[in-house]
Every structure is written in structure tokens, then in C-alpha cells.
Amino acid sequence: MNNMPMNQSQLLDWINQVSFVAYDTALYLDTHPYDEEALSFYNHYRTLRLKAVKMYEEKYGPLTLDGADTDGHWSWGSMRNPWEGGNC
């Protein structure tokens, strides 16, 4: 991710990209658990993913139930759904 601001769609695309790399590397690590280079690679993309998800959720709301705000109210259902004009 470069340092230029991203709109919602670009940020979601970035999350999808780094998520794919992290998950694919995790599958590799299942069969190569002692590959230190792969573990470092995984940790890098996992960190990028966590930062991107946090940035997305702070600006646009939760992506998954894990990101739903439960401090006194339930925010998951307050976002517009894609068929209502929401941008998921």
C-alpha cells in the first residue's frame, strides 16, 4: 500500500489482496512450518492486513462481526447493505 489516500473501494481491494497473500502463505506454512523466510513473509502481510482492516473499519464500519462495536449499541446492522446503496 502506498501512502496515498484510498477511497473505500480501493481500500477494500487492498484488503482482499493482502488477505489472499496472508491466507495462501498460511497454507504453505501448514506444510512447511520451519520455513523462517515464509514465516517472516506471512507476518509482514498479516500486519499489512490488520492495519488495512483497522483503517477500513474506522472510516466505513465493520467488515466482519469481529469489528462490530458492542459498546452500548449494535453497529453491525446500522450500515447500509450493498443492495441499499452501501459500498461493501
Backbone as XML, in Angstrom:
<?xml version="1.0"?>
<chain id="A" units="angstrom">
  <residue number="1" name="MET">
    <atom name="N" x="0.861" y="-1.171" z="0.000"/>
    <atom name="CA" x="0.000" y="0.000" z="0.000"/>
    <atom name="C" x="0.898" y="1.222" z="0.000"/>
  </residue>
  <residue number="2" name="ASN">
    <atom name="N" x="0.633" y="2.120" z="-0.914"/>
    <atom name="CA" x="1.401" y="3.355" z="-0.921"/>
    <atom name="C" x="0.822" y="4.320" z="0.102"/>
  </residue>
  <residue number="3" name="ASN">
    <atom name="N" x="1.439" y="5.461" z="0.244"/>
    <atom name="CA" x="0.994" y="6.419" z="1.257"/>
    <atom name="C" x="-0.109" y="7.342" z="0.765"/>
  </residue>
  <residue number="4" name="MET">
    <atom name="N" x="-0.582" y="7.133" z="-0.458"/>
    <atom name="CA" x="-1.669" y="7.959" z="-0.973"/>
    <atom name="C" x="-2.985" y="7.486" z="-0.367"/>
  </residue>
  <residue number="5" name="PRO">
    <atom name="N" x="-3.882" y="8.423" z="-0.067"/>
    <atom name="CA" x="-5.175" y="8.015" z="0.497"/>
    <atom name="C" x="-5.963" y="7.169" z="-0.507"/>
  </residue>
  <residue number="6" name="MET">
    <atom name="N" x="-6.701" y="6.218" z="0.023"/>
    <atom name="CA" x="-7.513" y="5.338" z="-0.810"/>
    <atom name="C" x="-8.983" y="5.582" z="-0.519"/>
  </residue>
  <residue number="7" name="ASN">
    <atom name="N" x="-9.795" y="5.451" z="-1.563"/>
    <atom name="CA" x="-11.231" y="5.507" z="-1.320"/>
    <atom name="C" x="-11.679" y="4.132" z="-0.815"/>
  </residue>
  <residue number="8" name="GLN">
    <atom name="N" x="-12.941" y="4.004" z="-0.527"/>
    <atom name="CA" x="-13.455" y="2.776" z="0.081"/>
    <atom name="C" x="-13.209" y="1.555" z="-0.800"/>
  </residue>
  <residue number="9" name="SER">
    <atom name="N" x="-13.478" y="1.690" z="-2.071"/>
    <atom name="CA" x="-13.306" y="0.565" z="-2.985"/>
    <atom name="C" x="-11.836" y="0.154" z="-3.107"/>
  </residue>
  <residue number="10" name="GLN">
    <atom name="N" x="-10.952" y="1.133" z="-3.204"/>
    <atom name="CA" x="-9.521" y="0.835" z="-3.303"/>
    <atom name="C" x="-9.008" y="0.166" z="-2.032"/>
  </residue>
  <residue number="11" name="LEU">
    <atom name="N" x="-9.468" y="0.641" z="-0.893"/>
    <atom name="CA" x="-9.036" y="0.064" z="0.377"/>
    <atom name="C" x="-9.534" y="-1.372" z="0.512"/>
  </residue>
  <residue number="12" name="LEU">
    <atom name="N" x="-10.763" y="-1.618" z="0.098"/>
    <atom name="CA" x="-11.297" y="-2.978" z="0.148"/>
    <atom name="C" x="-10.528" y="-3.897" z="-0.803"/>
  </residue>
  <residue number="13" name="ASP">
    <atom name="N" x="-10.173" y="-3.392" z="-1.982"/>
    <atom name="CA" x="-9.348" y="-4.179" z="-2.902"/>
    <atom name="C" x="-8.002" y="-4.517" z="-2.273"/>
  </residue>
  <residue number="14" name="TRP">
    <atom name="N" x="-7.386" y="-3.534" z="-1.604"/>
    <atom name="CA" x="-6.101" y="-3.761" z="-0.939"/>
    <atom name="C" x="-6.241" y="-4.832" z="0.151"/>
  </residue>
  <residue number="15" name="ILE">
    <atom name="N" x="-7.307" y="-4.754" z="0.930"/>
    <atom name="CA" x="-7.549" y="-5.756" z="1.974"/>
    <atom name="C" x="-7.672" y="-7.141" z="1.352"/>
  </residue>
  <residue number="16" name="ASN">
    <atom name="N" x="-8.384" y="-7.235" z="0.251"/>
    <atom name="CA" x="-8.533" y="-8.531" z="-0.421"/>
    <atom name="C" x="-7.189" y="-9.065" z="-0.908"/>
  </residue>
  <residue number="17" name="GLN">
    <atom name="N" x="-6.352" y="-8.184" z="-1.428"/>
    <atom name="CA" x="-5.044" y="-8.608" z="-1.931"/>
    <atom name="C" x="-4.143" y="-9.112" z="-0.804"/>
  </residue>
  <residue number="18" name="VAL">
    <atom name="N" x="-4.001" y="-8.321" z="0.244"/>
    <atom name="CA" x="-3.103" y="-8.739" z="1.327"/>
    <atom name="C" x="-3.683" y="-9.926" z="2.096"/>
  </residue>
  <residue number="19" name="SER">
    <atom name="N" x="-5.000" y="-10.036" z="2.153"/>
    <atom name="CA" x="-5.625" y="-11.194" z="2.797"/>
    <atom name="C" x="-5.304" y="-12.464" z="2.018"/>
  </residue>
  <residue number="20" name="PHE">
    <atom name="N" x="-5.406" y="-12.393" z="0.704"/>
    <atom name="CA" x="-5.096" y="-13.554" z="-0.125"/>
    <atom name="C" x="-3.660" y="-14.017" z="0.107"/>
  </residue>
  <residue number="21" name="VAL">
    <atom name="N" x="-2.726" y="-13.070" z="0.096"/>
    <atom name="CA" x="-1.316" y="-13.418" z="0.300"/>
    <atom name="C" x="-1.114" y="-14.041" z="1.684"/>
  </residue>
  <residue number="22" name="ALA">
    <atom name="N" x="-1.702" y="-13.435" z="2.707"/>
    <atom name="CA" x="-1.540" y="-13.952" z="4.070"/>
    <atom name="C" x="-2.141" y="-15.349" z="4.202"/>
  </residue>
  <residue number="23" name="TYR">
    <atom name="N" x="-3.352" y="-15.550" z="3.691"/>
    <atom name="CA" x="-4.002" y="-16.853" z="3.814"/>
    <atom name="C" x="-3.274" y="-17.922" z="2.994"/>
  </residue>
  <residue number="24" name="ASP">
    <atom name="N" x="-2.820" y="-17.556" z="1.803"/>
    <atom name="CA" x="-2.104" y="-18.507" z="0.968"/>
    <atom name="C" x="-0.780" y="-18.909" z="1.623"/>
  </residue>
  <residue number="25" name="THR">
    <atom name="N" x="-0.104" y="-17.941" z="2.214"/>
    <atom name="CA" x="1.151" y="-18.230" z="2.908"/>
    <atom name="C" x="0.898" y="-19.093" z="4.145"/>
  </residue>
  <residue number="26" name="ALA">
    <atom name="N" x="-0.209" y="-18.864" z="4.820"/>
    <atom name="CA" x="-0.557" y="-19.698" z="5.981"/>
    <atom name="C" x="-0.740" y="-21.154" z="5.557"/>
  </residue>
  <residue number="27" name="LEU">
    <atom name="N" x="-1.346" y="-21.373" z="4.400"/>
    <atom name="CA" x="-1.498" y="-22.741" z="3.897"/>
    <atom name="C" x="-0.134" y="-23.368" z="3.619"/>
  </residue>
  <residue number="28" name="TYR">
    <atom name="N" x="0.769" y="-22.597" z="3.044"/>
    <atom name="CA" x="2.126" y="-23.084" z="2.799"/>
    <atom name="C" x="2.798" y="-23.455" z="4.120"/>
  </residue>
  <residue number="29" name="LEU">
    <atom name="N" x="2.623" y="-22.598" z="5.114"/>
    <atom name="CA" x="3.247" y="-22.845" z="6.418"/>
    <atom name="C" x="2.684" y="-24.090" z="7.103"/>
  </residue>
  <residue number="30" name="ASP">
    <atom name="N" x="1.465" y="-24.480" z="6.754"/>
    <atom name="CA" x="0.911" y="-25.722" z="7.301"/>
    <atom name="C" x="1.780" y="-26.921" z="6.931"/>
  </residue>
  <residue number="31" name="THR">
    <atom name="N" x="2.391" y="-26.876" z="5.757"/>
    <atom name="CA" x="3.214" y="-27.996" z="5.304"/>
    <atom name="C" x="4.712" y="-27.721" z="5.413"/>
  </residue>
  <residue number="32" name="HIS">
    <atom name="N" x="5.076" y="-26.472" z="5.717"/>
    <atom name="CA" x="6.486" y="-26.084" z="5.852"/>
    <atom name="C" x="6.652" y="-25.218" z="7.108"/>
  </residue>
  <residue number="33" name="PRO">
    <atom name="N" x="6.341" y="-25.749" z="8.278"/>
    <atom name="CA" x="6.291" y="-24.931" z="9.495"/>
    <atom name="C" x="7.639" y="-24.360" z="9.947"/>
  </residue>
  <residue number="34" name="TYR">
    <atom name="N" x="8.742" y="-24.865" z="9.423"/>
    <atom name="CA" x="10.054" y="-24.382" z="9.860"/>
    <atom name="C" x="10.706" y="-23.433" z="8.854"/>
  </residue>
  <residue number="35" name="ASP">
    <atom name="N" x="9.949" y="-23.021" z="7.855"/>
    <atom name="CA" x="10.471" y="-22.094" z="6.846"/>
    <atom name="C" x="10.419" y="-20.675" z="7.415"/>
  </residue>
  <residue number="36" name="GLU">
    <atom name="N" x="11.545" y="-20.207" z="7.917"/>
    <atom name="CA" x="11.595" y="-18.900" z="8.583"/>
    <atom name="C" x="11.323" y="-17.745" z="7.629"/>
  </residue>
  <residue number="37" name="GLU">
    <atom name="N" x="11.761" y="-17.881" z="6.392"/>
    <atom name="CA" x="11.501" y="-16.830" z="5.407"/>
    <atom name="C" x="10.000" y="-16.715" z="5.132"/>
  </residue>
  <residue number="38" name="ALA">
    <atom name="N" x="9.333" y="-17.847" z="5.011"/>
    <atom name="CA" x="7.887" y="-17.837" z="4.787"/>
    <atom name="C" x="7.154" y="-17.279" z="5.999"/>
  </residue>
  <residue number="39" name="LEU">
    <atom name="N" x="7.631" y="-17.599" z="7.187"/>
    <atom name="CA" x="7.002" y="-17.076" z="8.400"/>
    <atom name="C" x="7.143" y="-15.559" z="8.470"/>
  </residue>
  <residue number="40" name="SER">
    <atom name="N" x="8.303" y="-15.052" z="8.117"/>
    <atom name="CA" x="8.517" y="-13.608" z="8.088"/>
    <atom name="C" x="7.615" y="-12.952" z="7.038"/>
  </residue>
  <residue number="41" name="PHE">
    <atom name="N" x="7.508" y="-13.587" z="5.878"/>
    <atom name="CA" x="6.644" y="-13.106" z="4.802"/>
    <atom name="C" x="5.192" y="-13.050" z="5.277"/>
  </residue>
  <residue number="42" name="TYR">
    <atom name="N" x="4.745" y="-14.129" z="5.932"/>
    <atom name="CA" x="3.386" y="-14.187" z="6.471"/>
    <atom name="C" x="3.150" y="-13.063" z="7.479"/>
  </residue>
  <residue number="43" name="ASN">
    <atom name="N" x="4.077" y="-12.898" z="8.414"/>
    <atom name="CA" x="3.915" y="-11.862" z="9.437"/>
    <atom name="C" x="3.827" y="-10.472" z="8.821"/>
  </residue>
  <residue number="44" name="HIS">
    <atom name="N" x="4.598" y="-10.222" z="7.781"/>
    <atom name="CA" x="4.552" y="-8.923" z="7.102"/>
    <atom name="C" x="3.157" y="-8.668" z="6.520"/>
  </residue>
  <residue number="45" name="TYR">
    <atom name="N" x="2.634" y="-9.638" z="5.782"/>
    <atom name="CA" x="1.325" y="-9.450" z="5.147"/>
    <atom name="C" x="0.181" y="-9.503" z="6.150"/>
  </residue>
  <residue number="46" name="ARG">
    <atom name="N" x="0.346" y="-10.250" z="7.211"/>
    <atom name="CA" x="-0.662" y="-10.253" z="8.278"/>
    <atom name="C" x="-0.752" y="-8.867" z="8.911"/>
  </residue>
  <residue number="47" name="THR">
    <atom name="N" x="0.401" y="-8.245" z="9.155"/>
    <atom name="CA" x="0.425" y="-6.898" z="9.725"/>
    <atom name="C" x="-0.208" y="-5.894" z="8.770"/>
  </residue>
  <residue number="48" name="LEU">
    <atom name="N" x="0.126" y="-5.987" z="7.478"/>
    <atom name="CA" x="-0.496" y="-5.096" z="6.490"/>
    <atom name="C" x="-2.010" y="-5.267" z="6.485"/>
  </residue>
  <residue number="49" name="ARG">
    <atom name="N" x="-2.464" y="-6.515" z="6.572"/>
    <atom name="CA" x="-3.904" y="-6.790" z="6.568"/>
    <atom name="C" x="-4.585" y="-6.209" z="7.798"/>
  </residue>
  <residue number="50" name="LEU">
    <atom name="N" x="-3.997" y="-6.430" z="8.966"/>
    <atom name="CA" x="-4.589" y="-5.908" z="10.201"/>
    <atom name="C" x="-4.684" y="-4.385" z="10.172"/>
  </residue>
  <residue number="51" name="LYS">
    <atom name="N" x="-3.645" y="-3.720" z="9.679"/>
    <atom name="CA" x="-3.664" y="-2.254" z="9.586"/>
    <atom name="C" x="-4.726" y="-1.779" z="8.605"/>
  </residue>
  <residue number="52" name="ALA">
    <atom name="N" x="-4.825" y="-2.452" z="7.466"/>
    <atom name="CA" x="-5.803" y="-2.050" z="6.459"/>
    <atom name="C" x="-7.231" y="-2.267" z="6.955"/>
  </residue>
  <residue number="53" name="VAL">
    <atom name="N" x="-7.489" y="-3.388" z="7.613"/>
    <atom name="CA" x="-8.827" y="-3.654" z="8.154"/>
    <atom name="C" x="-9.170" y="-2.618" z="9.219"/>
  </residue>
  <residue number="54" name="LYS">
    <atom name="N" x="-8.219" y="-2.304" z="10.074"/>
    <atom name="CA" x="-8.465" y="-1.293" z="11.109"/>
    <atom name="C" x="-8.798" y="0.057" z="10.471"/>
  </residue>
  <residue number="55" name="MET">
    <atom name="N" x="-8.030" y="0.441" z="9.452"/>
    <atom name="CA" x="-8.275" y="1.704" z="8.763"/>
    <atom name="C" x="-9.661" y="1.705" z="8.119"/>
  </residue>
  <residue number="56" name="TYR">
    <atom name="N" x="-10.019" y="0.597" z="7.469"/>
    <atom name="CA" x="-11.322" y="0.494" z="6.826"/>
    <atom name="C" x="-12.443" y="0.618" z="7.850"/>
  </residue>
  <residue number="57" name="GLU">
    <atom name="N" x="-12.332" y="-0.128" z="8.938"/>
    <atom name="CA" x="-13.404" y="-0.141" z="9.932"/>
    <atom name="C" x="-13.544" y="1.199" z="10.643"/>
  </residue>
  <residue number="58" name="GLU">
    <atom name="N" x="-12.450" y="1.925" z="10.813"/>
    <atom name="CA" x="-12.534" y="3.254" z="11.423"/>
    <atom name="C" x="-13.252" y="4.239" z="10.513"/>
  </residue>
  <residue number="59" name="LYS">
    <atom name="N" x="-13.088" y="4.085" z="9.200"/>
    <atom name="CA" x="-13.698" y="5.015" z="8.245"/>
    <atom name="C" x="-15.091" y="4.601" z="7.791"/>
  </residue>
  <residue number="60" name="TYR">
    <atom name="N" x="-15.299" y="3.277" z="7.617"/>
    <atom name="CA" x="-16.518" y="2.827" z="6.944"/>
    <atom name="C" x="-17.381" y="1.863" z="7.747"/>
  </residue>
  <residue number="61" name="GLY">
    <atom name="N" x="-16.910" y="1.398" z="8.876"/>
    <atom name="CA" x="-17.678" y="0.451" z="9.672"/>
    <atom name="C" x="-17.115" y="-0.949" z="9.560"/>
  </residue>
  <residue number="62" name="PRO">
    <atom name="N" x="-17.672" y="-1.876" z="10.320"/>
    <atom name="CA" x="-17.109" y="-3.222" z="10.413"/>
    <atom name="C" x="-17.202" y="-4.014" z="9.108"/>
  </residue>
  <residue number="63" name="LEU">
    <atom name="N" x="-16.159" y="-4.789" z="8.849"/>
    <atom name="CA" x="-16.149" y="-5.713" z="7.710"/>
    <atom name="C" x="-16.688" y="-7.080" z="8.108"/>
  </residue>
  <residue number="64" name="THR">
    <atom name="N" x="-16.441" y="-7.460" z="9.342"/>
    <atom name="CA" x="-16.886" y="-8.750" z="9.857"/>
    <atom name="C" x="-17.497" y="-8.525" z="11.237"/>
  </residue>
  <residue number="65" name="LEU">
    <atom name="N" x="-18.098" y="-9.541" z="11.770"/>
    <atom name="CA" x="-18.670" y="-9.423" z="13.115"/>
    <atom name="C" x="-17.610" y="-9.095" z="14.155"/>
  </residue>
  <residue number="66" name="ASP">
    <atom name="N" x="-16.365" y="-9.503" z="13.910"/>
    <atom name="CA" x="-15.284" y="-9.199" z="14.850"/>
    <atom name="C" x="-15.064" y="-7.699" z="15.001"/>
  </residue>
  <residue number="67" name="GLY">
    <atom name="N" x="-15.396" y="-6.931" z="13.978"/>
    <atom name="CA" x="-15.192" y="-5.492" z="14.023"/>
    <atom name="C" x="-16.404" y="-4.712" z="14.493"/>
  </residue>
  <residue number="68" name="ALA">
    <atom name="N" x="-17.483" y="-5.398" z="14.825"/>
    <atom name="CA" x="-18.704" y="-4.717" z="15.260"/>
    <atom name="C" x="-18.499" y="-4.082" z="16.630"/>
  </residue>
  <residue number="69" name="ASP">
    <atom name="N" x="-18.957" y="-2.856" z="16.762"/>
    <atom name="CA" x="-18.866" y="-2.121" z="18.025"/>
    <atom name="C" x="-19.957" y="-2.625" z="18.960"/>
  </residue>
  <residue number="70" name="THR">
    <atom name="N" x="-19.569" y="-3.069" z="20.130"/>
    <atom name="CA" x="-20.556" y="-3.554" z="21.099"/>
    <atom name="C" x="-20.577" y="-2.694" z="22.351"/>
  </residue>
  <residue number="71" name="ASP">
    <atom name="N" x="-20.054" y="-1.485" z="22.271"/>
    <atom name="CA" x="-20.031" y="-0.569" z="23.415"/>
    <atom name="C" x="-21.358" y="0.176" z="23.526"/>
  </residue>
  <residue number="72" name="GLY">
    <atom name="N" x="-22.353" y="-0.476" z="24.055"/>
    <atom name="CA" x="-23.628" y="0.168" z="24.309"/>
    <atom name="C" x="-24.626" y="0.096" z="23.175"/>
  </residue>
  <residue number="73" name="HIS">
    <atom name="N" x="-24.190" y="-0.323" z="21.991"/>
    <atom name="CA" x="-25.123" y="-0.470" z="20.876"/>
    <atom name="C" x="-24.562" y="-1.485" z="19.886"/>
  </residue>
  <residue number="74" name="TRP">
    <atom name="N" x="-25.402" y="-1.913" z="18.989"/>
    <atom name="CA" x="-25.004" y="-2.898" z="17.994"/>
    <atom name="C" x="-24.881" y="-2.199" z="16.656"/>
  </residue>
  <residue number="75" name="SER">
    <atom name="N" x="-23.635" y="-1.960" z="16.194"/>
    <atom name="CA" x="-23.413" y="-1.177" z="14.979"/>
    <atom name="C" x="-23.468" y="-2.000" z="13.699"/>
  </residue>
  <residue number="76" name="TRP">
    <atom name="N" x="-23.405" y="-3.309" z="13.815"/>
    <atom name="CA" x="-23.354" y="-4.148" z="12.621"/>
    <atom name="C" x="-24.552" y="-3.891" z="11.703"/>
  </residue>
  <residue number="77" name="GLY">
    <atom name="N" x="-25.733" y="-3.790" z="12.245"/>
    <atom name="CA" x="-26.925" y="-3.607" z="11.434"/>
    <atom name="C" x="-27.215" y="-2.173" z="11.040"/>
  </residue>
  <residue number="78" name="SER">
    <atom name="N" x="-26.404" y="-1.226" z="11.487"/>
    <atom name="CA" x="-26.680" y="0.179" z="11.188"/>
    <atom name="C" x="-26.089" y="0.635" z="9.857"/>
  </residue>
  <residue number="79" name="MET">
    <atom name="N" x="-25.239" y="-0.182" z="9.253"/>
    <atom name="CA" x="-24.672" y="0.171" z="7.952"/>
    <atom name="C" x="-25.654" y="-0.203" z="6.852"/>
  </residue>
  <residue number="80" name="ARG">
    <atom name="N" x="-25.608" y="0.558" z="5.755"/>
    <atom name="CA" x="-26.449" y="0.207" z="4.616"/>
    <atom name="C" x="-25.865" y="-1.015" z="3.915"/>
  </residue>
  <residue number="81" name="ASN">
    <atom name="N" x="-26.729" y="-1.905" z="3.526"/>
    <atom name="CA" x="-26.317" y="-3.095" z="2.796"/>
    <atom name="C" x="-26.039" y="-2.738" z="1.340"/>
  </residue>
  <residue number="82" name="PRO">
    <atom name="N" x="-25.276" y="-3.567" z="0.619"/>
    <atom name="CA" x="-24.967" y="-3.251" z="-0.778"/>
    <atom name="C" x="-26.210" y="-3.019" z="-1.629"/>
  </residue>
  <residue number="83" name="TRP">
    <atom name="N" x="-27.280" y="-3.779" z="-1.406"/>
    <atom name="CA" x="-28.493" y="-3.613" z="-2.197"/>
    <atom name="C" x="-29.283" y="-2.366" z="-1.802"/>
  </residue>
  <residue number="84" name="GLU">
    <atom name="N" x="-28.837" y="-1.704" z="-0.726"/>
    <atom name="CA" x="-29.451" y="-0.448" z="-0.303"/>
    <atom name="C" x="-28.572" y="0.749" z="-0.683"/>
  </residue>
  <residue number="85" name="GLY">
    <atom name="N" x="-27.560" y="0.501" z="-1.496"/>
    <atom name="CA" x="-26.652" y="1.570" z="-1.904"/>
    <atom name="C" x="-25.395" y="1.651" z="-1.072"/>
  </residue>
  <residue number="86" name="GLY">
    <atom name="N" x="-25.208" y="0.712" z="-0.146"/>
    <atom name="CA" x="-23.976" y="0.681" z="0.642"/>
    <atom name="C" x="-22.819" y="0.177" z="-0.201"/>
  </residue>
  <residue number="87" name="ASN">
    <atom name="N" x="-21.636" y="0.523" z="0.196"/>
    <atom name="CA" x="-20.451" y="0.107" z="-0.561"/>
    <atom name="C" x="-19.656" y="-0.908" z="0.223"/>
  </residue>
  <residue number="88" name="CYS">
    <atom name="N" x="-19.890" y="-2.171" z="-0.040"/>
    <atom name="CA" x="-19.137" y="-3.231" z="0.632"/>
    <atom name="C" x="-18.022" y="-3.707" z="-0.243"/>
  </residue>
</chain>
